[in-house]
Amino acid sequence: MARIPTEVLRIYCPGPPKTLAEALPALRATYCGTIAYEVEHIGSHQERLWLRQVIESGEHRRPLSPEGKKQLLARLTAVESLERFLHKAYLGQKRFSIEGLDMTVPMLDFTIELAGAHGTRKTTIGMAHRGRLNVLAHVVNVPYDTIIAEFEGGHREETAESEGWNAGPAT
């Protein structure tokens, strides 16, 4: 490993690592942690290289402030609370669980906020069924009553389109 240059392996590590042996600790920190990366399926070679460079440089990892951690915990708690309520109250009914995708709500919050900061005024969200109730409740701000009415067999009196709800900049 001490003789293998990082250029041969197309490894991007910030700073002076010139060999695999020198780069290995940074690569382990990147690829052996709690986050997984899947980029090899991307058709564009340039896009794959760019993503690997961003991933391996660590420029996308920014530590949260204590306040940011509290806000994230509050969002995830709200997501989990709705999930548990629906599971207990409507056992056996399809509820399009967000289980395993809990971070979808805070990630959408961040993405929409960032888009709004860059001038986006209208956002359209397209998604599979998984997690959609939590996204409706916590990102699009559809009231719990409206969501629960669907489970009770009633018809929604309000819809995102009819009431002009949109996933504009998160507040």
Rosetta constraint file for C-alpha pairs under 8 A:
AtomPair CA 1 CA 19 HARMONIC 6.83 0.50
AtomPair CA 1 CA 20 HARMONIC 5.19 0.50
AtomPair CA 1 CA 21 HARMONIC 4.88 0.50
AtomPair CA 2 CA 19 HARMONIC 5.67 0.50
AtomPair CA 2 CA 20 HARMONIC 6.21 0.50
AtomPair CA 2 CA 21 HARMONIC 4.97 0.50
AtomPair CA 2 CA 22 HARMONIC 7.39 0.50
AtomPair CA 3 CA 19 HARMONIC 6.37 0.50
AtomPair CA 3 CA 20 HARMONIC 7.61 0.50
AtomPair CA 4 CA 8 HARMONIC 7.35 0.50
AtomPair CA 4 CA 19 HARMONIC 5.34 0.50
AtomPair CA 4 CA 20 HARMONIC 5.63 0.50
AtomPair CA 4 CA 21 HARMONIC 7.85 0.50
AtomPair CA 5 CA 9 HARMONIC 7.22 0.50
AtomPair CA 5 CA 18 HARMONIC 5.64 0.50
AtomPair CA 5 CA 19 HARMONIC 4.33 0.50
AtomPair CA 5 CA 20 HARMONIC 6.17 0.50
AtomPair CA 6 CA 10 HARMONIC 6.15 0.50
AtomPair CA 6 CA 11 HARMONIC 5.36 0.50
AtomPair CA 6 CA 12 HARMONIC 7.54 0.50
AtomPair CA 6 CA 17 HARMONIC 7.49 0.50
AtomPair CA 6 CA 18 HARMONIC 5.53 0.50
AtomPair CA 6 CA 19 HARMONIC 5.06 0.50
AtomPair CA 6 CA 20 HARMONIC 5.64 0.50
AtomPair CA 6 CA 23 HARMONIC 7.53 0.50
AtomPair CA 7 CA 11 HARMONIC 6.38 0.50
AtomPair CA 7 CA 18 HARMONIC 7.85 0.50
AtomPair CA 11 CA 53 HARMONIC 7.75 0.50
AtomPair CA 11 CA 56 HARMONIC 7.50 0.50
AtomPair CA 12 CA 52 HARMONIC 7.52 0.50
AtomPair CA 12 CA 53 HARMONIC 5.45 0.50
AtomPair CA 12 CA 56 HARMONIC 5.71 0.50
AtomPair CA 12 CA 57 HARMONIC 6.27 0.50
AtomPair CA 13 CA 17 HARMONIC 6.72 0.50
AtomPair CA 13 CA 23 HARMONIC 6.61 0.50
AtomPair CA 13 CA 26 HARMONIC 7.21 0.50
AtomPair CA 13 CA 27 HARMONIC 7.99 0.50
AtomPair CA 13 CA 53 HARMONIC 7.94 0.50
AtomPair CA 13 CA 56 HARMONIC 5.96 0.50
AtomPair CA 13 CA 57 HARMONIC 5.37 0.50
AtomPair CA 14 CA 57 HARMONIC 5.57 0.50
AtomPair CA 17 CA 22 HARMONIC 5.10 0.50
AtomPair CA 17 CA 23 HARMONIC 5.34 0.50
AtomPair CA 18 CA 22 HARMONIC 6.68 0.50
AtomPair CA 18 CA 23 HARMONIC 7.32 0.50
AtomPair CA 19 CA 23 HARMONIC 6.27 0.50
AtomPair CA 20 CA 24 HARMONIC 5.75 0.50
AtomPair CA 23 CA 27 HARMONIC 6.27 0.50
AtomPair CA 24 CA 28 HARMONIC 6.03 0.50
AtomPair CA 25 CA 29 HARMONIC 6.22 0.50
AtomPair CA 26 CA 30 HARMONIC 6.23 0.50
AtomPair CA 26 CA 56 HARMONIC 7.83 0.50
AtomPair CA 27 CA 31 HARMONIC 5.95 0.50
AtomPair CA 27 CA 32 HARMONIC 7.85 0.50
AtomPair CA 27 CA 56 HARMONIC 6.91 0.50
AtomPair CA 28 CA 32 HARMONIC 5.11 0.50
AtomPair CA 28 CA 33 HARMONIC 7.55 0.50
AtomPair CA 29 CA 33 HARMONIC 6.08 0.50
AtomPair CA 30 CA 55 HARMONIC 7.40 0.50
AtomPair CA 30 CA 56 HARMONIC 6.42 0.50
AtomPair CA 30 CA 58 HARMONIC 7.54 0.50
AtomPair CA 31 CA 35 HARMONIC 7.40 0.50
AtomPair CA 31 CA 36 HARMONIC 6.74 0.50
AtomPair CA 31 CA 37 HARMONIC 7.60 0.50
AtomPair CA 39 CA 48 HARMONIC 6.04 0.50
AtomPair CA 39 CA 51 HARMONIC 7.26 0.50
AtomPair CA 39 CA 52 HARMONIC 7.62 0.50
AtomPair CA 40 CA 48 HARMONIC 6.64 0.50
AtomPair CA 42 CA 47 HARMONIC 7.35 0.50
AtomPair CA 42 CA 48 HARMONIC 6.27 0.50
AtomPair CA 43 CA 48 HARMONIC 7.87 0.50
AtomPair CA 44 CA 48 HARMONIC 6.33 0.50
AtomPair CA 45 CA 49 HARMONIC 6.24 0.50
AtomPair CA 46 CA 50 HARMONIC 6.11 0.50
AtomPair CA 47 CA 51 HARMONIC 6.10 0.50
AtomPair CA 48 CA 52 HARMONIC 6.09 0.50
AtomPair CA 49 CA 53 HARMONIC 6.08 0.50
AtomPair CA 50 CA 54 HARMONIC 6.27 0.50
AtomPair CA 51 CA 55 HARMONIC 6.03 0.50
AtomPair CA 52 CA 56 HARMONIC 5.86 0.50
AtomPair CA 53 CA 57 HARMONIC 5.84 0.50
AtomPair CA 54 CA 58 HARMONIC 6.35 0.50
AtomPair CA 54 CA 59 HARMONIC 6.05 0.50
AtomPair CA 54 CA 60 HARMONIC 6.63 0.50
AtomPair CA 55 CA 59 HARMONIC 7.17 0.50
AtomPair CA 55 CA 60 HARMONIC 6.83 0.50
AtomPair CA 64 CA 68 HARMONIC 5.40 0.50
AtomPair CA 64 CA 69 HARMONIC 5.91 0.50
AtomPair CA 65 CA 69 HARMONIC 6.19 0.50
AtomPair CA 66 CA 70 HARMONIC 6.37 0.50
AtomPair CA 67 CA 71 HARMONIC 6.27 0.50
AtomPair CA 68 CA 72 HARMONIC 6.12 0.50
AtomPair CA 69 CA 73 HARMONIC 6.11 0.50
AtomPair CA 70 CA 74 HARMONIC 6.16 0.50
AtomPair CA 71 CA 75 HARMONIC 6.28 0.50
AtomPair CA 72 CA 76 HARMONIC 6.17 0.50
AtomPair CA 72 CA 106 HARMONIC 6.85 0.50
AtomPair CA 73 CA 77 HARMONIC 5.94 0.50
AtomPair CA 74 CA 78 HARMONIC 6.22 0.50
AtomPair CA 75 CA 79 HARMONIC 6.28 0.50
AtomPair CA 75 CA 105 HARMONIC 7.52 0.50
AtomPair CA 75 CA 106 HARMONIC 6.62 0.50
AtomPair CA 76 CA 80 HARMONIC 6.08 0.50
AtomPair CA 76 CA 102 HARMONIC 6.66 0.50
AtomPair CA 76 CA 103 HARMONIC 7.22 0.50
AtomPair CA 76 CA 105 HARMONIC 7.86 0.50
AtomPair CA 76 CA 106 HARMONIC 7.57 0.50
AtomPair CA 77 CA 81 HARMONIC 5.93 0.50
AtomPair CA 78 CA 82 HARMONIC 6.30 0.50
AtomPair CA 78 CA 138 HARMONIC 7.96 0.50
AtomPair CA 79 CA 83 HARMONIC 6.26 0.50
AtomPair CA 79 CA 102 HARMONIC 6.83 0.50
AtomPair CA 79 CA 105 HARMONIC 7.65 0.50
AtomPair CA 79 CA 134 HARMONIC 6.17 0.50
AtomPair CA 79 CA 138 HARMONIC 7.46 0.50
AtomPair CA 80 CA 84 HARMONIC 6.11 0.50
AtomPair CA 80 CA 102 HARMONIC 7.60 0.50
AtomPair CA 81 CA 85 HARMONIC 6.12 0.50
AtomPair CA 82 CA 86 HARMONIC 6.11 0.50
AtomPair CA 82 CA 134 HARMONIC 7.18 0.50
AtomPair CA 83 CA 87 HARMONIC 6.17 0.50
AtomPair CA 83 CA 97 HARMONIC 6.79 0.50
AtomPair CA 83 CA 98 HARMONIC 7.32 0.50
AtomPair CA 83 CA 99 HARMONIC 7.98 0.50
AtomPair CA 83 CA 134 HARMONIC 7.62 0.50
AtomPair CA 84 CA 88 HARMONIC 6.19 0.50
AtomPair CA 85 CA 89 HARMONIC 5.86 0.50
AtomPair CA 86 CA 90 HARMONIC 5.50 0.50
AtomPair CA 86 CA 91 HARMONIC 7.47 0.50
AtomPair CA 86 CA 95 HARMONIC 7.13 0.50
AtomPair CA 87 CA 91 HARMONIC 5.31 0.50
AtomPair CA 87 CA 92 HARMONIC 7.99 0.50
AtomPair CA 87 CA 95 HARMONIC 7.71 0.50
AtomPair CA 90 CA 95 HARMONIC 8.00 0.50
AtomPair CA 90 CA 151 HARMONIC 7.49 0.50
AtomPair CA 95 CA 133 HARMONIC 7.45 0.50
AtomPair CA 96 CA 129 HARMONIC 5.63 0.50
AtomPair CA 96 CA 130 HARMONIC 4.71 0.50
AtomPair CA 96 CA 131 HARMONIC 5.55 0.50
AtomPair CA 96 CA 132 HARMONIC 6.56 0.50
AtomPair CA 96 CA 133 HARMONIC 6.90 0.50
AtomPair CA 97 CA 130 HARMONIC 5.62 0.50
AtomPair CA 97 CA 131 HARMONIC 5.16 0.50
AtomPair CA 97 CA 132 HARMONIC 7.89 0.50
AtomPair CA 97 CA 133 HARMONIC 7.80 0.50
AtomPair CA 98 CA 102 HARMONIC 5.87 0.50
AtomPair CA 98 CA 130 HARMONIC 5.58 0.50
AtomPair CA 98 CA 131 HARMONIC 3.76 0.50
AtomPair CA 98 CA 132 HARMONIC 7.44 0.50
AtomPair CA 98 CA 134 HARMONIC 7.04 0.50
AtomPair CA 99 CA 131 HARMONIC 7.49 0.50
AtomPair CA 101 CA 131 HARMONIC 7.17 0.50
AtomPair CA 103 CA 107 HARMONIC 5.96 0.50
AtomPair CA 104 CA 108 HARMONIC 5.98 0.50
AtomPair CA 104 CA 135 HARMONIC 7.83 0.50
AtomPair CA 105 CA 109 HARMONIC 6.17 0.50
AtomPair CA 105 CA 134 HARMONIC 7.37 0.50
AtomPair CA 105 CA 135 HARMONIC 6.03 0.50
AtomPair CA 105 CA 138 HARMONIC 6.87 0.50
AtomPair CA 105 CA 139 HARMONIC 6.51 0.50
AtomPair CA 106 CA 110 HARMONIC 6.16 0.50
AtomPair CA 107 CA 111 HARMONIC 6.07 0.50
AtomPair CA 108 CA 112 HARMONIC 5.92 0.50
AtomPair CA 108 CA 139 HARMONIC 7.22 0.50
AtomPair CA 109 CA 113 HARMONIC 6.02 0.50
AtomPair CA 109 CA 139 HARMONIC 6.60 0.50
AtomPair CA 109 CA 170 HARMONIC 5.79 0.50
AtomPair CA 110 CA 114 HARMONIC 5.99 0.50
AtomPair CA 110 CA 170 HARMONIC 7.72 0.50
AtomPair CA 111 CA 115 HARMONIC 6.08 0.50
AtomPair CA 112 CA 116 HARMONIC 6.05 0.50
AtomPair CA 112 CA 123 HARMONIC 7.44 0.50
AtomPair CA 112 CA 167 HARMONIC 7.25 0.50
AtomPair CA 112 CA 168 HARMONIC 6.61 0.50
AtomPair CA 112 CA 169 HARMONIC 5.33 0.50
AtomPair CA 112 CA 170 HARMONIC 6.20 0.50
AtomPair CA 113 CA 117 HARMONIC 6.20 0.50
AtomPair CA 113 CA 168 HARMONIC 7.91 0.50
AtomPair CA 113 CA 169 HARMONIC 4.78 0.50
AtomPair CA 113 CA 170 HARMONIC 5.19 0.50
AtomPair CA 113 CA 171 HARMONIC 7.74 0.50
AtomPair CA 114 CA 118 HARMONIC 6.43 0.50
AtomPair CA 114 CA 169 HARMONIC 7.85 0.50
AtomPair CA 115 CA 119 HARMONIC 6.51 0.50
AtomPair CA 115 CA 120 HARMONIC 5.28 0.50
AtomPair CA 115 CA 169 HARMONIC 7.28 0.50
AtomPair CA 116 CA 120 HARMONIC 4.60 0.50
AtomPair CA 116 CA 121 HARMONIC 6.22 0.50
AtomPair CA 116 CA 168 HARMONIC 7.06 0.50
AtomPair CA 116 CA 169 HARMONIC 4.93 0.50
AtomPair CA 117 CA 169 HARMONIC 7.82 0.50
AtomPair CA 120 CA 168 HARMONIC 7.96 0.50
AtomPair CA 120 CA 169 HARMONIC 7.97 0.50
AtomPair CA 121 CA 168 HARMONIC 6.22 0.50
AtomPair CA 121 CA 169 HARMONIC 7.39 0.50
AtomPair CA 122 CA 166 HARMONIC 6.97 0.50
AtomPair CA 122 CA 167 HARMONIC 7.05 0.50
AtomPair CA 122 CA 168 HARMONIC 5.47 0.50
AtomPair CA 123 CA 166 HARMONIC 6.65 0.50
AtomPair CA 123 CA 167 HARMONIC 5.45 0.50
AtomPair CA 123 CA 168 HARMONIC 5.70 0.50
AtomPair CA 124 CA 166 HARMONIC 7.37 0.50
AtomPair CA 124 CA 167 HARMONIC 6.87 0.50
AtomPair CA 125 CA 167 HARMONIC 7.49 0.50
AtomPair CA 127 CA 132 HARMONIC 7.28 0.50
AtomPair CA 128 CA 132 HARMONIC 7.24 0.50
AtomPair CA 131 CA 135 HARMONIC 6.33 0.50
AtomPair CA 132 CA 136 HARMONIC 5.97 0.50
AtomPair CA 133 CA 137 HARMONIC 6.10 0.50
AtomPair CA 133 CA 147 HARMONIC 7.36 0.50
AtomPair CA 134 CA 138 HARMONIC 5.75 0.50
AtomPair CA 134 CA 139 HARMONIC 7.68 0.50
AtomPair CA 135 CA 139 HARMONIC 5.08 0.50
AtomPair CA 135 CA 140 HARMONIC 6.48 0.50
AtomPair CA 136 CA 140 HARMONIC 4.86 0.50
AtomPair CA 136 CA 141 HARMONIC 6.06 0.50
AtomPair CA 136 CA 142 HARMONIC 5.44 0.50
AtomPair CA 137 CA 141 HARMONIC 4.84 0.50
AtomPair CA 137 CA 142 HARMONIC 4.78 0.50
AtomPair CA 137 CA 143 HARMONIC 6.16 0.50
AtomPair CA 137 CA 144 HARMONIC 6.43 0.50
AtomPair CA 137 CA 147 HARMONIC 7.74 0.50
AtomPair CA 138 CA 142 HARMONIC 7.48 0.50
AtomPair CA 139 CA 167 HARMONIC 6.55 0.50
AtomPair CA 139 CA 170 HARMONIC 7.60 0.50
AtomPair CA 140 CA 160 HARMONIC 7.66 0.50
AtomPair CA 140 CA 165 HARMONIC 6.76 0.50
AtomPair CA 140 CA 166 HARMONIC 6.13 0.50
AtomPair CA 140 CA 167 HARMONIC 5.14 0.50
AtomPair CA 141 CA 165 HARMONIC 7.80 0.50
AtomPair CA 142 CA 146 HARMONIC 6.80 0.50
AtomPair CA 142 CA 147 HARMONIC 7.30 0.50
AtomPair CA 142 CA 159 HARMONIC 7.90 0.50
AtomPair CA 142 CA 160 HARMONIC 7.12 0.50
AtomPair CA 143 CA 147 HARMONIC 6.72 0.50
AtomPair CA 144 CA 148 HARMONIC 6.02 0.50
AtomPair CA 145 CA 149 HARMONIC 5.98 0.50
AtomPair CA 146 CA 150 HARMONIC 6.75 0.50
AtomPair CA 146 CA 156 HARMONIC 5.85 0.50
AtomPair CA 146 CA 157 HARMONIC 7.38 0.50
AtomPair CA 146 CA 158 HARMONIC 7.25 0.50
AtomPair CA 147 CA 151 HARMONIC 7.07 0.50
AtomPair CA 147 CA 156 HARMONIC 7.78 0.50
AtomPair CA 148 CA 152 HARMONIC 6.32 0.50
AtomPair CA 149 CA 153 HARMONIC 6.36 0.50
AtomPair CA 149 CA 154 HARMONIC 5.14 0.50
AtomPair CA 149 CA 155 HARMONIC 6.63 0.50
AtomPair CA 149 CA 156 HARMONIC 6.59 0.50
AtomPair CA 150 CA 154 HARMONIC 5.43 0.50
AtomPair CA 150 CA 155 HARMONIC 6.06 0.50
AtomPair CA 150 CA 156 HARMONIC 6.54 0.50
AtomPair CA 158 CA 162 HARMONIC 6.36 0.50
AtomPair CA 158 CA 163 HARMONIC 6.25 0.50
AtomPair CA 159 CA 163 HARMONIC 6.01 0.50
AtomPair CA 159 CA 165 HARMONIC 7.77 0.50
AtomPair CA 160 CA 164 HARMONIC 6.00 0.50
AtomPair CA 160 CA 165 HARMONIC 4.60 0.50
AtomPair CA 160 CA 166 HARMONIC 6.64 0.50
AtomPair CA 161 CA 165 HARMONIC 6.04 0.50
AtomPair CA 161 CA 166 HARMONIC 7.60 0.50
